[in-house]
């Protein structure tokens, strides 16, 4: 497959994903209990993203110098 076809396919897929998110973000916000009205905004999108993004565990050093994961 040529680079152009791969890039074109990835661009088309990204466009479809974005359209699907725009269609469903208000319903997802309702399901998550986020108060909103009107058209979806970037603030609404950021709030939904923040609630759905898991935090990464952080490493803390042990007494023996090894790192332990705490989440």
C-alpha positions in Angstrom: 0.0 0.0 0.0 1.4 3.4 -0.9 2.0 6.1 1.7 -0.7 8.3 0.1 -3.4 5.6 0.4 -2.4 4.9 4.0 -2.5 8.6 4.9 -5.8 9.0 3.0 -7.4 6.0 4.8 -6.2 7.3 8.2 -7.6 10.7 7.5 -11.0 9.3 6.5 -11.1 7.1 9.6 -10.2 10.1 11.9 -13.0 12.1 10.2 -15.5 9.3 10.9 -14.4 9.0 14.5 -14.7 12.7 15.1 -18.2 12.8 13.5 -19.3 9.9 15.7 -18.0 11.6 18.9 -19.8 14.9 17.9 -23.0 12.9 17.5 -22.8 11.1 20.8 -21.0 13.5 23.2 -24.3 15.1 24.5 -25.8 11.7 25.3 -22.5 10.5 26.9 -22.5 13.7 29.0 -26.1 13.0 30.1 -25.1 9.5 31.1 -22.1 10.7 33.1 -24.3 13.3 34.9 -22.7 16.4 33.4 -25.0 19.3 33.3 -25.0 21.0 29.9 -27.4 22.6 27.4 -27.3 23.5 23.7 -24.7 22.4 21.3 -21.6 20.6 22.5 -18.7 22.9 23.3 -15.0 22.3 23.7 -15.5 22.7 27.5 -18.0 19.9 27.5 -15.6 17.7 25.5 -12.8 18.5 27.9 -15.0 17.6 30.9 -16.0 14.3 29.3 -12.4 13.5 28.3 -11.2 14.3 31.9 -13.8 12.0 33.4 -13.1 9.1 31.0 -9.3 9.3 31.1 -7.6 7.0 33.6 -4.7 8.3 35.6 -1.3 6.7 35.2 0.2 5.1 38.3 3.2 7.0 39.7 6.5 5.5 40.8 7.7 6.1 44.3 11.1 5.0 45.5 11.4 2.2 48.1 13.9 2.3 50.9 16.1 -0.1 48.9 16.1 2.2 45.9 13.6 0.2 43.7 10.5 2.0 42.4 7.0 0.8 43.4 3.9 1.7 41.4 1.2 3.4 43.3 -2.1 4.0 41.5 
